[in-house]
Amino acid sequence: MSWLMAAVYDRFMRVSEEACLGKWRAELLRDLAGEVLEVGAGTGSTLGLYPKAVTRLVMCEPDPHMRRRLLTKRGTIEVSDAPAEKLPFENDSFDAVVCSLVLCSVRDQPAALSEIARVLKPGGKLVFLEHVAADGKPERLKWQGRIEPVWKHLMGNCHLTRRTEAAIVAAGLQIESIQRESIRKALPIVRPSIRGTARKRA
């Protein structure tokens, strides 16, 4: 299904991008500077939002179909096929790591976050925007659990019930800011979201 996801992803997400996601991404990225890594960059929805203070931008996308579309937009960025669970970078390499709707679908979320923490410089920050389990809405959470086995098969391993905030903390990163908000115009099962920043201790 990977080729199909890549083909329809931008169109599938367009309404929510226009309703809120584009604005949220821009707000999260506007203060970044130095060397930045984006994990699971997909088709490149964040391109054009990074400020000039970013001196090096590396985008990792392991899916070949998504990466092919990313490469058509890439400009002067570096593109890698590395998965989040096995980043080919030295310890303490980046001032910031960006995760945008990707921690739901990585094969091993703890391993991915451990790698992110490893490649961050001391004091560096993780910027995240992720949909998560509907813990505040029990009925919706039940539906997420029922649908998840089929959903993740059809949607590139996307999980509906991950507790990503807790996983970020468990990886040793300190949450600095977090906002919980419904993704407008999205399907109800993927509306609960978190966004914010977490920092690696200096």
HUMO-V594221 format. One line per field, one symbol per residue. phi: phi as a letter, one per 20 degrees, with the letter a starting at -180 (. if undefined). psi: psi as a letter, one per 20 degrees, with the letter a starting at -180 (. if undefined). burial: I if it has 24 or more other C-alpha atoms within 12 Angstrom, else O. Layout:
phi = ???
psi = ???
burial = ???
This chain:
phi = .gffgffdgfffegffgffaffffffffefdfbnecddemfmenfegndfffffebcdddbfffffffffffdfmdfecceffffbeecfglecfbcdcclcffdffcfgffffffffeffgnfcedcbbebfefecgfffffgffeggfgffedmmfeedfefgfffffenedfebbcdbfffmefgfdffbcbrccceff
psi = ighgghhigghhigghghhhgggggghhihjqrbppppplicjkiipiiprhiohpppppohphgghghghiihcjrppqjpqhimplqrqlhqhqppoolhihiqhngggghggghgipqpirqppqoqqrqmhinhghhghghghgggghhhkljpqikqmhghhgghijqopgqpppqpoqjrqhijhpqqqbqqqpp.
burial = OOOOIIOOIOOOIOOIIOOOIIOIIIOIIOOIOIIIIIIIIIIIIIIOOIOOOIOIIIIIIIIIIIIIIIIOOIOOIIIIIIIIIIIOIOOIIIIIIIIIIIIIIIOOIIOIIIIIIIIIIOIIIIIIIIIIIIIOOOOIIOOIIOOIOOOIOOIIIIIIIIIIIOIIOOIIIIIOOOOIOIIIOOOOIIIIIIIIIIIIOO
